[in-house]
Amino acid sequence: MTGGPFDELDDYIAMPRVSGLAVSADGSRVVTTIAELNTAKTEYVTSVWELDPLGEQPARRLTRGAKGESAPAFTSDGDLLFHRGAPE
């Protein structure tokens, strides 16, 4: 089988990278970070996405910062916190 993302190094590098997982205390919310190449294909930019814990709804992107966001975490009250990349 050919034509998959593992056949060419550039295709593999361009694949989004999923990392980290945060679950709210009550289990009703799940978020993760996804790193994707920027338009110049020179660096990865990470954004925070919310996932449906029941798997019924598609993932929803929550952030779109130019420098990216990372390290999502929920407070005990259910608020979502994350680190935002520093502006230039």
Secondary structure as the mmCIF struct_conf table of DSSP 4:
data_model
#
loop_
_struct_conf.conf_type_id
_struct_conf.id
_struct_conf.beg_label_comp_id
_struct_conf.beg_label_asym_id
_struct_conf.beg_label_seq_id
_struct_conf.end_label_comp_id
_struct_conf.end_label_asym_id
_struct_conf.end_label_seq_id
BEND BEND1 GLY A 3 GLY A 4
TURN_TY1_P TURN_TY1_P1 PRO A 5 ASP A 7
BEND BEND2 GLU A 8 GLU A 8
HELX_RH_AL_P HELX_RH_AL_P1 LEU A 9 ILE A 13
TURN_TY1_P TURN_TY1_P2 ALA A 14 ALA A 14
BEND BEND3 MET A 15 MET A 15
STRN STRN1 ARG A 17 VAL A 23
TURN_TY1_P TURN_TY1_P3 ALA A 25 ASP A 26
BEND BEND4 GLY A 27 SER A 28
STRN STRN2 VAL A 30 LEU A 37
TURN_TY1_P TURN_TY1_P4 THR A 39 ALA A 40
BEND BEND5 LYS A 41 GLU A 43
STRN STRN3 TYR A 44 LEU A 51
TURN_TY1_P TURN_TY1_P5 PRO A 53 LEU A 54
BEND BEND6 GLY A 55 GLY A 55
BEND BEND7 GLN A 57 GLN A 57
STRN STRN4 ARG A 60 ARG A 61
BEND BEND8 ALA A 66 LYS A 67
STRN STRN5 GLU A 69 PHE A 74
TURN_TY1_P TURN_TY1_P6 SER A 76 ASP A 77
BEND BEND9 GLY A 78 GLY A 78
STRN STRN6 LEU A 80 ARG A 84
HELX_LH_PP_P HELX_LH_PP_P1 GLY A 85 PRO A 87
#
